[in-house]
Amino acid sequence: DSTFLYTTPRHTCLGLWLALEDATLANGCLWVRPQSHKEVLRRAFVRNPEYFREDGSLNSEASQMIFTDEEGAQKNPCEWEGKLPEKSWPPPHEGLFEAGFIPIECKAGDLVKMGRTKYNIHLFKDKHNIWKHLNVMNITDMPN
């Protein structure tokens, strides 16, 4: 989840995925690409400074959130970057399998470390890292 909840200098955010109902291939389960967490972060989903103005006002003409490319990141490392690989939907999901993704089917109540109906819990605790102010969740009272 480092694209969405970014910390620096290390990526220390742990995502947990809680299934509120059974998630299967038939109804839409979580898909993951093993070892992708070891890849260089290519982009971050951040608060748009054109929307959240420095004076505290909001520009409703601009998007609230935007993707920004990370410095030094390889541009378009895969043809499906930012979208589903071709032939991913409808089932049998050939495009996802070909791109190295695997389905994670689970029962209601299962907690998966990291879609279907879910609740994300993100934990952050590291006195040596800084919560980026452009993150989706802007924590203003973060103790040092």
Backbone as numpy.savetxt, mean C-alpha at the origin, in Angstrom:
# Nx Ny Nz CAx CAy CAz Cx Cy Cz
3.34 -2.36 2.67 2.53 -1.16 2.67 3.38 0.11 2.67
4.68 0.00 2.44 5.54 1.18 2.49 5.16 2.23 1.45
4.51 1.83 0.35 4.06 2.80 -0.63 3.03 3.74 0.00
2.21 3.23 0.92 1.12 4.01 1.49 1.44 4.58 2.87
2.28 3.93 3.62 2.66 4.40 4.96 4.18 4.38 5.04
4.77 5.49 4.73 6.20 5.61 4.49 6.94 6.12 5.72
8.01 5.45 6.08 8.88 5.91 7.16 10.30 6.04 6.62
11.10 6.81 7.28 12.47 7.01 6.84 13.40 7.05 8.06
14.62 6.60 7.99 15.31 6.13 6.80 15.00 4.68 6.41
14.37 3.91 7.32 14.02 2.53 6.99 12.52 2.41 6.90
12.07 1.40 6.15 10.64 1.12 6.04 10.27 0.16 7.16
9.57 0.70 8.18 9.33 -0.07 9.40 7.86 -0.28 9.70
6.99 0.01 8.74 5.56 -0.13 8.98 5.14 -1.57 8.67
4.42 -2.17 9.59 3.93 -3.53 9.42 2.42 -3.49 9.22
1.93 -4.05 8.12 0.50 -4.08 7.85 -0.10 -5.42 8.28
-1.27 -5.37 8.87 -2.01 -6.57 9.25 -3.37 -6.53 8.56
-3.79 -7.62 7.98 -5.03 -7.70 7.21 -5.97 -8.63 7.94
-7.09 -8.11 8.39 -8.08 -8.89 9.13 -9.29 -9.15 8.23
-9.56 -10.42 7.95 -10.71 -10.77 7.11 -11.98 -10.71 7.96
-12.93 -9.88 7.52 -14.20 -9.79 8.22 -15.21 -10.80 7.69
-14.88 -11.41 6.56 -15.68 -12.50 6.00 -14.72 -13.40 5.22
-15.15 -14.60 4.88 -14.29 -15.50 4.11 -13.84 -14.80 2.83
-12.57 -14.91 2.50 -12.01 -14.34 1.28 -11.45 -15.49 0.45
-12.02 -15.71 -0.73 -11.65 -16.84 -1.58 -11.31 -16.36 -2.98
-10.79 -17.26 -3.79 -10.55 -16.92 -5.19 -11.85 -16.50 -5.87
-12.95 -17.13 -5.50 -14.24 -16.86 -6.14 -14.80 -15.48 -5.78
-14.59 -15.03 -4.53 -15.20 -13.75 -4.14 -14.18 -12.62 -3.98
-12.91 -12.88 -4.20 -11.90 -11.83 -4.16 -11.03 -11.86 -2.92
-9.96 -12.63 -2.96 -9.06 -12.74 -1.82 -7.86 -11.79 -2.00
-7.04 -11.74 -0.99 -5.80 -10.98 -1.02 -4.80 -11.70 -1.93
-4.07 -10.94 -2.73 -3.00 -11.49 -3.57 -1.69 -10.84 -3.15
-0.63 -11.62 -3.08 0.69 -11.09 -2.72 1.73 -11.60 -3.70
2.83 -10.87 -3.80 3.96 -11.30 -4.61 5.12 -11.54 -3.67
5.44 -12.82 -3.39 6.49 -13.15 -2.43 7.80 -12.41 -2.71
8.41 -11.94 -1.65 9.70 -11.25 -1.66 9.62 -9.83 -2.22
8.44 -9.35 -2.61 8.34 -7.99 -3.16 8.68 -6.93 -2.11
8.57 -7.29 -0.83 8.92 -6.34 0.23 10.42 -6.05 0.26
11.21 -6.87 -0.41 12.65 -6.65 -0.46 13.06 -5.77 -1.64
12.11 -5.43 -2.51 12.40 -4.58 -3.65 12.56 -3.13 -3.19
13.24 -2.35 -3.99 13.40 -0.93 -3.71 12.03 -0.27 -3.84
11.71 0.61 -2.91 10.45 1.35 -2.99 10.50 2.26 -4.21
9.51 2.13 -5.09 9.51 2.89 -6.34 8.69 4.16 -6.27
7.65 4.15 -5.43 6.81 5.34 -5.34 6.11 5.38 -3.99
5.63 6.56 -3.64 4.93 6.74 -2.37 3.58 7.41 -2.66
2.55 7.02 -1.93 1.22 7.60 -2.01 1.14 8.64 -0.91
1.13 9.91 -1.28 1.29 10.98 -0.30 0.19 12.04 -0.40
0.10 12.84 0.65 -0.82 13.98 0.67 -0.36 14.99 -0.38
-1.28 15.46 -1.19 -0.97 16.39 -2.27 -0.86 17.81 -1.71
0.34 18.43 -1.79 0.49 19.79 -1.26 -0.36 20.82 -2.02
-0.79 20.49 -3.24 -1.68 21.40 -3.97 -3.09 21.38 -3.36
-3.47 20.27 -2.71 -4.77 20.19 -2.04 -4.66 20.72 -0.60
-3.68 20.23 0.13 -3.46 20.64 1.52 -2.49 21.83 1.50
-3.01 23.01 1.39 -2.18 24.21 1.26 -1.47 24.54 2.58
-0.33 25.21 2.45 0.47 25.59 3.63 -0.31 26.47 4.60
-1.26 27.28 4.10 -2.01 28.17 4.98 -3.16 27.45 5.69
-3.28 26.14 5.48 -4.32 25.34 6.14 -5.61 25.21 5.35
-5.74 25.95 4.26 -6.94 25.84 3.43 -6.82 24.63 2.51
-7.95 24.22 1.94 -7.99 23.06 1.06 -8.38 23.51 -0.35
-7.71 22.97 -1.34 -8.02 23.24 -2.74 -8.84 22.09 -3.28
-10.14 22.24 -3.33 -11.02 21.14 -3.74 -10.88 20.79 -5.22
-10.16 21.58 -5.98 -9.93 21.29 -7.40 -8.82 20.25 -7.59
-7.98 20.08 -6.58 -6.84 19.15 -6.68 -7.18 17.83 -5.99
-6.50 16.76 -6.37 -6.63 15.46 -5.71 -6.03 15.54 -4.31
-6.66 14.85 -3.34 -6.13 14.85 -1.98 -4.83 14.07 -1.89
-4.73 12.97 -2.61 -3.56 12.10 -2.54 -2.98 11.91 -3.94
-1.66 11.77 -4.01 -0.99 11.53 -5.29 0.14 10.52 -5.10
0.55 9.87 -6.18 1.73 9.03 -6.18 2.92 9.88 -6.58
4.02 9.73 -5.85 5.26 10.40 -6.22 6.34 9.33 -6.42
7.17 9.54 -7.42 8.27 8.61 -7.67 9.37 8.83 -6.65
9.94 7.75 -6.18 11.05 7.84 -5.23 12.34 8.14 -5.99
13.18 8.96 -5.40 14.44 9.33 -6.01 15.29 8.09 -6.29
15.79 7.98 -7.50 16.65 6.87 -7.87 15.90 5.59 -8.21
14.58 5.60 -8.13 13.82 4.39 -8.43 13.77 4.15 -9.92
13.82 2.89 -10.28 13.72 2.50 -11.68 12.31 2.81 -12.17
12.19 3.47 -13.29 10.89 3.81 -13.85 10.30 2.60 -14.57
9.04 2.33 -14.27 8.30 1.23 -14.90 9.09 -0.08 -14.92
9.44 -0.61 -13.74 10.22 -1.85 -13.68 9.43 -3.05 -14.21
8.12 -2.94 -14.29 7.30 -4.00 -14.86 6.17 -3.36 -15.64
5.74 -4.00 -16.69 4.75 -3.40 -17.59 3.41 -3.14 -16.92
3.13 -3.83 -15.83 1.84 -3.65 -15.15 1.94 -2.73 -13.94
3.04 -2.04 -13.75 3.21 -1.14 -12.60 2.00 -0.21 -12.47
1.39 -0.18 -11.29 0.28 0.70 -11.02 -1.08 0.19 -11.47
-1.12 -1.01 -12.01 -2.40 -1.59 -12.43 -2.27 -3.11 -12.37
-3.38 -3.80 -12.56 -3.33 -5.27 -12.58 -2.67 -5.76 -13.87
-1.90 -6.83 -13.78 -1.36 -7.42 -15.01 -2.50 -7.86 -15.92
-2.27 -7.85 -17.22 -3.28 -8.33 -18.17 -3.68 -9.76 -17.81
-4.92 -10.11 -18.10 -5.50 -11.44 -17.84 -5.64 -11.74 -16.35
-5.73 -10.69 -15.52 -5.88 -10.91 -14.08 -7.33 -11.12 -13.68
-8.25 -10.52 -14.42 -9.67 -10.61 -14.10 -10.45 -10.71 -15.38
-11.45 -11.53 -15.47 -12.02 -12.40 -14.44 -11.17 -13.66 -14.24
-11.58 -14.49 -13.27 -10.86 -15.75 -13.06 -10.72 -16.49 -14.38
-9.63 -17.21 -14.59 -8.77 -17.88 -13.61 -7.53 -17.10 -13.19
-7.44 -15.80 -13.41 -6.37 -14.94 -12.90 -4.98 -15.28 -13.46
-4.93 -15.72 -14.70 -3.66 -16.13 -15.29 -2.58 -15.04 -15.19
-2.98 -13.78 -15.40 -2.01 -12.68 -15.37 -1.34 -12.52 -14.02
-2.10 -12.69 -12.94 -1.52 -12.58 -11.61 -0.53 -13.70 -11.34
-0.91 -14.93 -11.71 0.00 -16.06 -11.52 1.27 -15.87 -12.35
1.12 -15.43 -13.60 2.28 -15.23 -14.48 3.22 -14.15 -13.94
2.67 -13.15 -13.25 3.48 -12.07 -12.69 4.08 -12.44 -11.33
3.83 -13.66 -10.86 4.43 -14.13 -9.62 3.59 -13.94 -8.37
2.34 -13.50 -8.53 1.46 -13.33 -7.37 0.88 -14.67 -6.95
0.58 -14.79 -5.67 -0.12 -15.98 -5.17 -1.33 -15.52 -4.36
-2.43 -16.28 -4.44 -3.62 -15.90 -3.68 -3.49 -16.32 -2.21
-4.04 -15.50 -1.33 -4.09 -15.82 0.09 -5.56 -15.90 0.48
-6.09 -17.12 0.43 -7.47 -17.33 0.84 -7.51 -17.46 2.36
-8.54 -16.93 2.98 -8.62 -17.03 4.43 -10.08 -17.00 4.90
-10.26 -17.43 6.12 -11.58 -17.47 6.75 -11.82 -16.18 7.54
-13.07 -15.85 7.74 -13.42 -14.69 8.56 -12.72 -14.82 9.91
-12.07 -13.76 10.33 -11.36 -13.77 11.61 -9.87 -14.04 11.47
-9.43 -14.51 10.29 -8.00 -14.73 10.09 -7.28 -13.39 10.03
-6.09 -13.34 10.59 -5.26 -12.15 10.57 -4.03 -12.47 9.72
-3.82 -11.70 8.67 -2.72 -11.92 7.74 -1.77 -10.74 7.83
-0.49 -11.01 7.97 0.50 -9.94 7.94 0.65 -9.45 6.52
0.64 -8.29 6.40 1.02 -7.52 5.19 1.60 -6.34 5.42
-9.48 -5.93 -2.64 -9.55 -6.93 -1.67 -10.97 -7.04 -1.15
-10.80 -7.79 -0.50 -12.12 -8.09 0.04 -12.36 -7.27 1.31
-13.54 -7.44 1.93 -13.83 -6.70 3.15 -12.73 -6.95 4.15
-12.14 -5.90 4.67 -10.98 -6.02 5.55 -10.88 -4.80 6.43
-10.00 -4.88 7.39 -9.65 -3.74 8.23 -8.14 -3.75 8.36
-7.50 -2.67 7.98 -6.04 -2.59 8.09 -5.64 -1.96 9.40
-4.69 -2.57 10.06 -4.11 -2.02 11.27 -2.63 -1.80 10.96
-2.15 -0.61 11.15 -0.75 -0.34 10.88 -0.07 0.06 12.18
1.03 -0.63 12.48 1.77 -0.38 13.70 3.07 0.32 13.37
3.39 1.35 14.12 4.63 2.07 13.90 5.23 2.42 15.25
6.41 1.90 15.50 7.10 2.26 16.74 8.58 2.06 16.51
9.26 3.16 16.39 10.70 3.09 16.19 11.26 4.49 16.43
11.95 4.68 17.53 12.43 6.02 17.89 13.51 6.53 16.94
14.03 5.67 16.07 15.08 6.08 15.15 14.56 6.42 13.77
13.25 6.33 13.56 12.67 6.64 12.27 11.65 7.76 12.42
11.37 8.41 11.33 10.47 9.57 11.32 9.26 9.25 10.46
8.08 9.50 11.00 6.82 9.33 10.26 6.75 10.49 9.27
6.66 10.19 7.98 6.64 11.23 6.95 5.33 12.01 7.01
5.42 13.32 7.02 4.24 14.18 7.13 3.32 14.09 5.92
3.78 13.52 4.81 2.95 13.39 3.61 2.17 12.08 3.56
2.31 11.21 4.57 1.60 9.93 4.59 0.09 10.14 4.55
-0.62 9.11 4.10 -2.08 9.13 4.08 -2.61 9.48 5.45
-2.11 8.81 6.46 -2.49 9.09 7.84 -1.48 10.07 8.40
-1.91 11.29 8.66 -0.99 12.31 9.16 -1.08 12.34 10.67
-0.06 11.84 11.32 -0.02 11.79 12.78 0.64 13.07 13.29
-0.15 13.91 13.95 0.40 15.19 14.38 0.93 15.16 15.80
0.51 14.18 16.58 0.93 14.12 17.98 1.88 12.94 18.23
2.73 12.63 17.26 3.66 11.51 17.39 4.78 11.88 18.37
4.92 11.14 19.47 6.00 11.45 20.40 7.35 11.10 19.80
8.37 11.80 20.25 9.73 11.52 19.74 10.39 10.45 20.56
